[in-house]
Amino acid sequence: MGALPKRRISSGRRDRRRTHDKLSPIKLVECDTCAELKLPHRVCPNCGHYRGRQIFDVDEI
Ligand SMILES: [Zn+2]
């Protein structure tokens, strides 16, 4: 038996399957410490804080 589908998938069913393929838009949240926009659940690249704790030092010159 060949590994071939028995029936052609209709365009409607194919399109319904592909509704999940879309990319979600990039979301940004305001940092609690410095109010810069940052990715959620990530250490802030601007001030190095996450959930009120300093994760790394930012050397600003
Ligand atoms: Zn910050």
N, CA, C, O and the ligand as a Tripos MOL2 file, in Angstrom:
@<TRIPOS>MOLECULE
protein
  245   243    62     0     0
PROTEIN
NO_CHARGES

@<TRIPOS>ATOM
      1 N           0.8480   -1.2020    0.0000 N.3       1 MET1
      2 CA          0.0000    0.0000    0.0000 C.3       1 MET1
      3 C           0.8810    1.2480    0.0000 C.2       1 MET1
      4 O           1.8040    1.3820    0.8030 O.2       1 MET1
      5 N           0.5790    2.1260   -0.8920 N.am      2 GLY2
      6 CA          1.3430    3.3600   -0.9190 C.3       2 GLY2
      7 C           0.9120    4.3160    0.1730 C.2       2 GLY2
      8 O          -0.2490    4.3310    0.5820 O.2       2 GLY2
      9 N           1.8290    5.0890    0.6280 N.am      3 ALA3
     10 CA          1.5050    6.0620    1.6670 C.3       3 ALA3
     11 C           0.8850    7.3020    1.0480 C.2       3 ALA3
     12 O           1.4630    8.3890    1.0370 O.2       3 ALA3
     13 N          -0.2920    7.0910    0.5440 N.am      4 LEU4
     14 CA         -0.9780    8.2010   -0.1090 C.3       4 LEU4
     15 C          -2.3330    8.4090    0.5420 C.2       4 LEU4
     16 O          -2.9840    7.4410    0.9350 O.2       4 LEU4
     17 N          -2.7620    9.6390    0.6600 N.am      5 PRO5
     18 CA         -4.0790    9.8860    1.2470 C.3       5 PRO5
     19 C          -5.1770    9.3170    0.3610 C.2       5 PRO5
     20 O          -5.0900    9.3460   -0.8670 O.2       5 PRO5
     21 N          -6.2080    8.8020    1.0120 N.am      6 LYS6
     22 CA         -7.3020    8.1920    0.2630 C.3       6 LYS6
     23 C          -8.1050    9.2450   -0.4940 C.2       6 LYS6
     24 O          -8.5300    9.0410   -1.6310 O.2       6 LYS6
     25 N          -8.2960   10.3790    0.1820 N.am      7 ARG7
     26 CA         -9.0820   11.4470   -0.4420 C.3       7 ARG7
     27 C          -8.2890   12.7500   -0.4290 C.2       7 ARG7
     28 O          -7.4490   13.0010    0.4350 O.2       7 ARG7
     29 N          -8.5930   13.5370   -1.4050 N.am      8 ARG8
     30 CA         -8.0510   14.8780   -1.4380 C.3       8 ARG8
     31 C          -8.7020   15.6860   -0.3100 C.2       8 ARG8
     32 O          -9.9100   15.5960   -0.0940 O.2       8 ARG8
     33 N          -7.8920   16.4750    0.4050 N.am      9 ILE9
     34 CA         -8.4560   17.3270    1.4520 C.3       9 ILE9
     35 C          -9.0500   18.5680    0.7960 C.2       9 ILE9
     36 O          -8.3920   19.2460    0.0060 O.2       9 ILE9
     37 N         -10.2820   18.8480    1.1310 N.am     10 SER10
     38 CA        -10.9620   19.9730    0.4910 C.3      10 SER10
     39 C         -10.2970   21.2920    0.8730 C.2      10 SER10
     40 O          -9.6500   21.4050    1.9140 O.2      10 SER10
     41 N         -10.4730   22.2800    0.0040 N.am     11 SER11
     42 CA         -9.8260   23.5690    0.2720 C.3      11 SER11
     43 C         -10.3000   24.1620    1.5980 C.2      11 SER11
     44 O          -9.5290   24.8210    2.2960 O.2      11 SER11
     45 N         -11.5670   23.9290    1.9420 N.am     12 GLY12
     46 CA        -12.0740   24.4670    3.2100 C.3      12 GLY12
     47 C         -11.4000   23.8230    4.4070 C.2      12 GLY12
     48 O         -11.0450   24.5050    5.3680 O.2      12 GLY12
     49 N         -11.2220   22.4930    4.3510 N.am     13 ARG13
     50 CA        -10.5720   21.7990    5.4630 C.3      13 ARG13
     51 C          -9.0950   22.1690    5.5380 C.2      13 ARG13
     52 O          -8.5590   22.3610    6.6290 O.2      13 ARG13
     53 N          -8.4460   22.2700    4.4100 N.am     14 ARG14
     54 CA         -7.0450   22.6960    4.3710 C.3      14 ARG14
     55 C          -6.8870   24.0940    4.9780 C.2      14 ARG14
     56 O          -5.9810   24.3370    5.7760 O.2      14 ARG14
     57 N          -7.7640   24.9860    4.5970 N.am     15 ASP15
     58 CA         -7.6700   26.3520    5.0930 C.3      15 ASP15
     59 C          -7.9470   26.4080    6.5890 C.2      15 ASP15
     60 O          -7.3180   27.1900    7.3020 O.2      15 ASP15
     61 N          -8.8900   25.5820    7.0830 N.am     16 ARG16
     62 CA         -9.1620   25.5510    8.5200 C.3      16 ARG16
     63 C          -7.9410   25.0660    9.2940 C.2      16 ARG16
     64 O          -7.6220   25.5860   10.3630 O.2      16 ARG16
     65 N          -7.2640   24.0630    8.7410 N.am     17 ARG17
     66 CA         -6.0340   23.5810    9.3870 C.3      17 ARG17
     67 C          -5.0010   24.7070    9.4570 C.2      17 ARG17
     68 O          -4.2940   24.8520   10.4540 O.2      17 ARG17
     69 N          -4.9250   25.4930    8.4010 N.am     18 ARG18
     70 CA         -3.8910   26.5260    8.3400 C.3      18 ARG18
     71 C          -4.2410   27.7800    9.1380 C.2      18 ARG18
     72 O          -3.4310   28.7030    9.2130 O.2      18 ARG18
     73 N          -5.4200   27.8290    9.7290 N.am     19 THR19
     74 CA         -5.7150   28.9890   10.5760 C.3      19 THR19
     75 C          -4.7730   29.0390   11.7670 C.2      19 THR19
     76 O          -4.5700   30.1050   12.3480 O.2      19 THR19
     77 N          -4.1850   27.8820   12.1470 N.am     20 HIS20
     78 CA         -3.2740   27.8510   13.2910 C.3      20 HIS20
     79 C          -1.8400   28.1920   12.8930 C.2      20 HIS20
     80 O          -0.9760   28.2980   13.7620 O.2      20 HIS20
     81 N          -1.5690   28.3650   11.6060 N.am     21 ASP21
     82 CA         -0.2060   28.6010   11.1460 C.3      21 ASP21
     83 C           0.2430   30.0470   11.2860 C.2      21 ASP21
     84 O           1.4290   30.3550   11.1670 O.2      21 ASP21
     85 N          -0.7140   30.9310   11.5400 N.am     22 LYS22
     86 CA         -0.3580   32.3470   11.5670 C.3      22 LYS22
     87 C           0.5690   32.6570   12.7450 C.2      22 LYS22
     88 O           0.5010   32.0150   13.7930 O.2      22 LYS22
     89 N           1.4160   33.6340   12.5550 N.am     23 LEU23
     90 CA          2.3070   34.0750   13.6150 C.3      23 LEU23
     91 C           1.5840   35.1030   14.4800 C.2      23 LEU23
     92 O           0.8660   35.9660   13.9750 O.2      23 LEU23
     93 N           1.7870   34.9950   15.7820 N.am     24 SER24
     94 CA          1.1980   36.0000   16.6540 C.3      24 SER24
     95 C           2.0830   37.2410   16.6570 C.2      24 SER24
     96 O           3.3060   37.1230   16.5780 O.2      24 SER24
     97 N           1.4880   38.4230   16.7460 N.am     25 PRO25
     98 CA          2.2890   39.6300   16.7450 C.3      25 PRO25
     99 C           3.1620   39.7080   18.0010 C.2      25 PRO25
    100 O           2.7820   39.2340   19.0720 O.2      25 PRO25
    101 N           4.3400   40.3170   17.8400 N.am     26 ILE26
    102 CA          5.2690   40.4310   18.9710 C.3      26 ILE26
    103 C           4.6550   41.3340   20.0430 C.2      26 ILE26
    104 O           4.1780   42.4300   19.7470 O.2      26 ILE26
    105 N           4.6740   40.8660   21.2730 N.am     27 LYS27
    106 CA          4.0790   41.6130   22.3740 C.3      27 LYS27
    107 C           5.1850   42.2260   23.2160 C.2      27 LYS27
    108 O           6.2280   41.6100   23.4370 O.2      27 LYS27
    109 N           4.9480   43.4390   23.6790 N.am     28 LEU28
    110 CA          5.8950   44.1120   24.5520 C.3      28 LEU28
    111 C           5.1760   44.5760   25.8140 C.2      28 LEU28
    112 O           4.0110   44.9690   25.7680 O.2      28 LEU28
    113 N           5.8710   44.5270   26.9200 N.am     29 VAL29
    114 CA          5.3100   45.0540   28.1680 C.3      29 VAL29
    115 C           6.2680   46.0970   28.7280 C.2      29 VAL29
    116 O           7.4510   46.1320   28.3900 O.2      29 VAL29
    117 N           5.7190   46.9480   29.6000 N.am     30 GLU30
    118 CA          6.5450   47.9740   30.2140 C.3      30 GLU30
    119 C           7.3120   47.3800   31.3910 C.2      30 GLU30
    120 O           6.7460   46.6570   32.2120 O.2      30 GLU30
    121 N           8.5970   47.6880   31.4660 N.am     31 CYS31
    122 CA          9.4180   47.2190   32.5790 C.3      31 CYS31
    123 C           8.9450   47.8410   33.8900 C.2      31 CYS31
    124 O           8.6670   49.0390   33.9440 O.2      31 CYS31
    125 N           8.8530   47.0280   34.9530 N.am     32 ASP32
    126 CA          8.4210   47.5460   36.2550 C.3      32 ASP32
    127 C           9.4430   48.5020   36.8580 C.2      32 ASP32
    128 O           9.0920   49.3930   37.6310 O.2      32 ASP32
    129 N          10.7040   48.3080   36.5010 N.am     33 THR33
    130 CA         11.7780   49.0760   37.1220 C.3      33 THR33
    131 C          12.0740   50.3730   36.3660 C.2      33 THR33
    132 O          12.1580   51.4420   36.9700 O.2      33 THR33
    133 N          12.2320   50.2710   35.0290 N.am     34 CYS34
    134 CA         12.6700   51.4470   34.2750 C.3      34 CYS34
    135 C          11.6200   51.9190   33.2690 C.2      34 CYS34
    136 O          11.8350   52.9260   32.5960 O.2      34 CYS34
    137 N          10.4860   51.2160   33.1490 N.am     35 ALA35
    138 CA          9.3660   51.5990   32.2750 C.3      35 ALA35
    139 C           9.6990   51.5380   30.7940 C.2      35 ALA35
    140 O           8.9330   52.0320   29.9670 O.2      35 ALA35
    141 N          10.8460   50.9300   30.4460 N.am     36 GLU36
    142 CA         11.1380   50.6960   29.0360 C.3      36 GLU36
    143 C          10.3040   49.5230   28.5330 C.2      36 GLU36
    144 O           9.8860   48.6720   29.3180 O.2      36 GLU36
    145 N          10.0620   49.4780   27.2220 N.am     37 LEU37
    146 CA          9.3510   48.3330   26.6590 C.3      37 LEU37
    147 C          10.2980   47.1370   26.5760 C.2      37 LEU37
    148 O          11.4450   47.2650   26.1480 O.2      37 LEU37
    149 N           9.8040   45.9910   26.9880 N.am     38 LYS38
    150 CA         10.6170   44.7750   26.9490 C.3      38 LYS38
    151 C           9.7140   43.5980   26.6520 C.2      38 LYS38
    152 O           8.4890   43.7080   26.7160 O.2      38 LYS38
    153 N          10.3340   42.4550   26.3230 N.am     39 LEU39
    154 CA          9.5590   41.2430   26.0940 C.3      39 LEU39
    155 C           9.0630   40.7020   27.4380 C.2      39 LEU39
    156 O           9.8060   40.7220   28.4190 O.2      39 LEU39
    157 N           7.8090   40.2170   27.4950 N.am     40 PRO40
    158 CA          7.3130   39.6590   28.7490 C.3      40 PRO40
    159 C           8.0650   38.3860   29.1380 C.2      40 PRO40
    160 O           8.4960   37.6220   28.2750 O.2      40 PRO40
    161 N           8.2140   38.1700   30.4260 N.am     41 HIS41
    162 CA          8.9010   37.0010   30.9960 C.3      41 HIS41
    163 C          10.3610   36.9360   30.5880 C.2      41 HIS41
    164 O          10.9530   35.8600   30.4980 O.2      41 HIS41
    165 N          10.9380   38.1290   30.3380 N.am     42 ARG42
    166 CA         12.3620   38.2000   30.0350 C.3      42 ARG42
    167 C          12.9840   39.2710   30.9310 C.2      42 ARG42
    168 O          12.3220   40.2160   31.3600 O.2      42 ARG42
    169 N          14.2850   39.0880   31.2000 N.am     43 VAL43
    170 CA         15.0030   40.1260   31.9160 C.3      43 VAL43
    171 C          15.0400   41.3770   31.0440 C.2      43 VAL43
    172 O          15.2750   41.2920   29.8390 O.2      43 VAL43
    173 N          14.8120   42.5260   31.6470 N.am     44 CYS44
    174 CA         14.8290   43.7730   30.8860 C.3      44 CYS44
    175 C          16.2300   44.0430   30.3610 C.2      44 CYS44
    176 O          17.1730   44.0940   31.1500 O.2      44 CYS44
    177 N          16.3980   44.2190   29.0410 N.am     45 PRO45
    178 CA         17.7370   44.4840   28.5160 C.3      45 PRO45
    179 C          18.2420   45.8820   28.8550 C.2      45 PRO45
    180 O          19.4380   46.1550   28.7470 O.2      45 PRO45
    181 N          17.3280   46.7750   29.2690 N.am     46 ASN46
    182 CA         17.7180   48.1530   29.5580 C.3      46 ASN46
    183 C          18.3200   48.2910   30.9470 C.2      46 ASN46
    184 O          19.3570   48.9340   31.1080 O.2      46 ASN46
    185 N          17.6770   47.6910   31.9650 N.am     47 CYS47
    186 CA         18.1470   47.8760   33.3330 C.3      47 CYS47
    187 C          18.5820   46.5750   34.0050 C.2      47 CYS47
    188 O          19.1030   46.6060   35.1200 O.2      47 CYS47
    189 N          18.3750   45.4280   33.3420 N.am     48 GLY48
    190 CA         18.8480   44.1690   33.9000 C.3      48 GLY48
    191 C          18.0210   43.6450   35.0510 C.2      48 GLY48
    192 O          18.5040   42.8160   35.8230 O.2      48 GLY48
    193 N          16.7740   44.1080   35.1920 N.am     49 HIS49
    194 CA         15.9160   43.6470   36.2800 C.3      49 HIS49
    195 C          14.8590   42.6790   35.7660 C.2      49 HIS49
    196 O          14.4320   42.7560   34.6140 O.2      49 HIS49
    197 N          14.4490   41.7790   36.6280 N.am     50 TYR50
    198 CA         13.2910   40.9300   36.3500 C.3      50 TYR50
    199 C          12.5470   40.6900   37.6510 C.2      50 TYR50
    200 O          13.1310   40.2390   38.6370 O.2      50 TYR50
    201 N          11.2600   40.9920   37.6510 N.am     51 ARG51
    202 CA         10.3930   40.8780   38.8250 C.3      51 ARG51
    203 C          11.0200   41.5360   40.0520 C.2      51 ARG51
    204 O          11.0280   40.9730   41.1470 O.2      51 ARG51
    205 N          11.5410   42.7350   39.8410 N.am     52 GLY52
    206 CA         12.0610   43.5170   40.9490 C.3      52 GLY52
    207 C          13.4520   43.1440   41.4120 C.2      52 GLY52
    208 O          13.9890   43.7690   42.3260 O.2      52 GLY52
    209 N          14.0460   42.1280   40.7920 N.am     53 ARG53
    210 CA         15.4040   41.7310   41.1920 C.3      53 ARG53
    211 C          16.3790   42.0740   40.0850 C.2      53 ARG53
    212 O          16.0560   41.9830   38.9010 O.2      53 ARG53
    213 N          17.5990   42.4780   40.4950 N.am     54 GLN54
    214 CA         18.6290   42.7770   39.4970 C.3      54 GLN54
    215 C          19.3010   41.4740   39.0720 C.2      54 GLN54
    216 O          19.8190   40.7330   39.9070 O.2      54 GLN54
    217 N          19.2880   41.2010   37.7610 N.am     55 ILE55
    218 CA         19.8580   39.9700   37.2500 C.3      55 ILE55
    219 C          21.2810   40.2060   36.7530 C.2      55 ILE55
    220 O          22.1600   39.3730   36.9760 O.2      55 ILE55
    221 N          21.5140   41.3210   36.0890 N.am     56 PHE56
    222 CA         22.8700   41.6500   35.6750 C.3      56 PHE56
    223 C          23.0850   43.1480   35.7680 C.2      56 PHE56
    224 O          22.1380   43.9340   35.7740 O.2      56 PHE56
    225 N          24.3580   43.5250   35.8410 N.am     57 ASP57
    226 CA         24.7120   44.9360   35.9660 C.3      57 ASP57
    227 C          24.7120   45.5980   34.6020 C.2      57 ASP57
    228 O          25.2090   45.0330   33.6280 O.2      57 ASP57
    229 N          24.1550   46.7940   34.5380 N.am     58 VAL58
    230 CA         24.1680   47.5700   33.3080 C.3      58 VAL58
    231 C          25.1500   48.7170   33.5230 C.2      58 VAL58
    232 O          24.9570   49.5720   34.3860 O.2      58 VAL58
    233 N          26.2050   48.7110   32.7170 N.am     59 ASP59
    234 CA         27.1930   49.7760   32.8110 C.3      59 ASP59
    235 C          26.8400   50.8710   31.8250 C.2      59 ASP59
    236 O          27.0560   50.7370   30.6210 O.2      59 ASP59
    237 N          26.2930   51.9540   32.3520 N.am     60 GLU60
    238 CA         25.9390   53.0800   31.4890 C.3      60 GLU60
    239 C          27.0280   54.1300   31.5500 C.2      60 GLU60
    240 O          27.3980   54.5940   32.6280 O.2      60 GLU60
    241 N          27.5350   54.4980   30.3960 N.am     61 ILE61
    242 CA         28.6080   55.4810   30.3160 C.3      61 ILE61
    243 C          28.0370   56.7940   29.8120 C.2      61 ILE61
    244 O          28.7710   57.7710   29.6670 O.2      61 ILE61
    245 ZN         14.0110   47.8810   32.8990 Zn       62 ZN62
@<TRIPOS>BOND
     1     1     2 1
     2     2     3 1
     3     3     4 2
     4     3     5 am
     5     5     6 1
     6     6     7 1
     7     7     8 2
     8     7     9 am
     9     9    10 1
    10    10    11 1
    11    11    12 2
    12    11    13 am
    13    13    14 1
    14    14    15 1
    15    15    16 2
    16    15    17 am
    17    17    18 1
    18    18    19 1
    19    19    20 2
    20    19    21 am
    21    21    22 1
    22    22    23 1
    23    23    24 2
    24    23    25 am
    25    25    26 1
    26    26    27 1
    27    27    28 2
    28    27    29 am
    29    29    30 1
    30    30    31 1
    31    31    32 2
    32    31    33 am
    33    33    34 1
    34    34    35 1
    35    35    36 2
    36    35    37 am
    37    37    38 1
    38    38    39 1
    39    39    40 2
    40    39    41 am
    41    41    42 1
    42    42    43 1
    43    43    44 2
    44    43    45 am
    45    45    46 1
    46    46    47 1
    47    47    48 2
    48    47    49 am
    49    49    50 1
    50    50    51 1
    51    51    52 2
    52    51    53 am
    53    53    54 1
    54    54    55 1
    55    55    56 2
    56    55    57 am
    57    57    58 1
    58    58    59 1
    59    59    60 2
    60    59    61 am
    61    61    62 1
    62    62    63 1
    63    63    64 2
    64    63    65 am
    65    65    66 1
    66    66    67 1
    67    67    68 2
    68    67    69 am
    69    69    70 1
    70    70    71 1
    71    71    72 2
    72    71    73 am
    73    73    74 1
    74    74    75 1
    75    75    76 2
    76    75    77 am
    77    77    78 1
    78    78    79 1
    79    79    80 2
    80    79    81 am
    81    81    82 1
    82    82    83 1
    83    83    84 2
    84    83    85 am
    85    85    86 1
    86    86    87 1
    87    87    88 2
    88    87    89 am
    89    89    90 1
    90    90    91 1
    91    91    92 2
    92    91    93 am
    93    93    94 1
    94    94    95 1
    95    95    96 2
    96    95    97 am
    97    97    98 1
    98    98    99 1
    99    99   100 2
   100    99   101 am
   101   101   102 1
   102   102   103 1
   103   103   104 2
   104   103   105 am
   105   105   106 1
   106   106   107 1
   107   107   108 2
   108   107   109 am
   109   109   110 1
   110   110   111 1
   111   111   112 2
   112   111   113 am
   113   113   114 1
   114   114   115 1
   115   115   116 2
   116   115   117 am
   117   117   118 1
   118   118   119 1
   119   119   120 2
   120   119   121 am
   121   121   122 1
   122   122   123 1
   123   123   124 2
   124   123   125 am
   125   125   126 1
   126   126   127 1
   127   127   128 2
   128   127   129 am
   129   129   130 1
   130   130   131 1
   131   131   132 2
   132   131   133 am
   133   133   134 1
   134   134   135 1
   135   135   136 2
   136   135   137 am
   137   137   138 1
   138   138   139 1
   139   139   140 2
   140   139   141 am
   141   141   142 1
   142   142   143 1
   143   143   144 2
   144   143   145 am
   145   145   146 1
   146   146   147 1
   147   147   148 2
   148   147   149 am
   149   149   150 1
   150   150   151 1
   151   151   152 2
   152   151   153 am
   153   153   154 1
   154   154   155 1
   155   155   156 2
   156   155   157 am
   157   157   158 1
   158   158   159 1
   159   159   160 2
   160   159   161 am
   161   161   162 1
   162   162   163 1
   163   163   164 2
   164   163   165 am
   165   165   166 1
   166   166   167 1
   167   167   168 2
   168   167   169 am
   169   169   170 1
   170   170   171 1
   171   171   172 2
   172   171   173 am
   173   173   174 1
   174   174   175 1
   175   175   176 2
   176   175   177 am
   177   177   178 1
   178   178   179 1
   179   179   180 2
   180   179   181 am
   181   181   182 1
   182   182   183 1
   183   183   184 2
   184   183   185 am
   185   185   186 1
   186   186   187 1
   187   187   188 2
   188   187   189 am
   189   189   190 1
   190   190   191 1
   191   191   192 2
   192   191   193 am
   193   193   194 1
   194   194   195 1
   195   195   196 2
   196   195   197 am
   197   197   198 1
   198   198   199 1
   199   199   200 2
   200   199   201 am
   201   201   202 1
   202   202   203 1
   203   203   204 2
   204   203   205 am
   205   205   206 1
   206   206   207 1
   207   207   208 2
   208   207   209 am
   209   209   210 1
   210   210   211 1
   211   211   212 2
   212   211   213 am
   213   213   214 1
   214   214   215 1
   215   215   216 2
   216   215   217 am
   217   217   218 1
   218   218   219 1
   219   219   220 2
   220   219   221 am
   221   221   222 1
   222   222   223 1
   223   223   224 2
   224   223   225 am
   225   225   226 1
   226   226   227 1
   227   227   228 2
   228   227   229 am
   229   229   230 1
   230   230   231 1
   231   231   232 2
   232   231   233 am
   233   233   234 1
   234   234   235 1
   235   235   236 2
   236   235   237 am
   237   237   238 1
   238   238   239 1
   239   239   240 2
   240   239   241 am
   241   241   242 1
   242   242   243 1
   243   243   244 2
@<TRIPOS>SUBSTRUCTURE
     1 MET1         2 RESIDUE 1 A MET
     2 GLY2         6 RESIDUE 1 A GLY
     3 ALA3        10 RESIDUE 1 A ALA
     4 LEU4        14 RESIDUE 1 A LEU
     5 PRO5        18 RESIDUE 1 A PRO
     6 LYS6        22 RESIDUE 1 A LYS
     7 ARG7        26 RESIDUE 1 A ARG
     8 ARG8        30 RESIDUE 1 A ARG
     9 ILE9        34 RESIDUE 1 A ILE
    10 SER10       38 RESIDUE 1 A SER
    11 SER11       42 RESIDUE 1 A SER
    12 GLY12       46 RESIDUE 1 A GLY
    13 ARG13       50 RESIDUE 1 A ARG
    14 ARG14       54 RESIDUE 1 A ARG
    15 ASP15       58 RESIDUE 1 A ASP
    16 ARG16       62 RESIDUE 1 A ARG
    17 ARG17       66 RESIDUE 1 A ARG
    18 ARG18       70 RESIDUE 1 A ARG
    19 THR19       74 RESIDUE 1 A THR
    20 HIS20       78 RESIDUE 1 A HIS
    21 ASP21       82 RESIDUE 1 A ASP
    22 LYS22       86 RESIDUE 1 A LYS
    23 LEU23       90 RESIDUE 1 A LEU
    24 SER24       94 RESIDUE 1 A SER
    25 PRO25       98 RESIDUE 1 A PRO
    26 ILE26      102 RESIDUE 1 A ILE
    27 LYS27      106 RESIDUE 1 A LYS
    28 LEU28      110 RESIDUE 1 A LEU
    29 VAL29      114 RESIDUE 1 A VAL
    30 GLU30      118 RESIDUE 1 A GLU
    31 CYS31      122 RESIDUE 1 A CYS
    32 ASP32      126 RESIDUE 1 A ASP
    33 THR33      130 RESIDUE 1 A THR
    34 CYS34      134 RESIDUE 1 A CYS
    35 ALA35      138 RESIDUE 1 A ALA
    36 GLU36      142 RESIDUE 1 A GLU
    37 LEU37      146 RESIDUE 1 A LEU
    38 LYS38      150 RESIDUE 1 A LYS
    39 LEU39      154 RESIDUE 1 A LEU
    40 PRO40      158 RESIDUE 1 A PRO
    41 HIS41      162 RESIDUE 1 A HIS
    42 ARG42      166 RESIDUE 1 A ARG
    43 VAL43      170 RESIDUE 1 A VAL
    44 CYS44      174 RESIDUE 1 A CYS
    45 PRO45      178 RESIDUE 1 A PRO
    46 ASN46      182 RESIDUE 1 A ASN
    47 CYS47      186 RESIDUE 1 A CYS
    48 GLY48      190 RESIDUE 1 A GLY
    49 HIS49      194 RESIDUE 1 A HIS
    50 TYR50      198 RESIDUE 1 A TYR
    51 ARG51      202 RESIDUE 1 A ARG
    52 GLY52      206 RESIDUE 1 A GLY
    53 ARG53      210 RESIDUE 1 A ARG
    54 GLN54      214 RESIDUE 1 A GLN
    55 ILE55      218 RESIDUE 1 A ILE
    56 PHE56      222 RESIDUE 1 A PHE
    57 ASP57      226 RESIDUE 1 A ASP
    58 VAL58      230 RESIDUE 1 A VAL
    59 ASP59      234 RESIDUE 1 A ASP
    60 GLU60      238 RESIDUE 1 A GLU
    61 ILE61      242 RESIDUE 1 A ILE
    62 ZN62       245 GROUP 0 **** ****
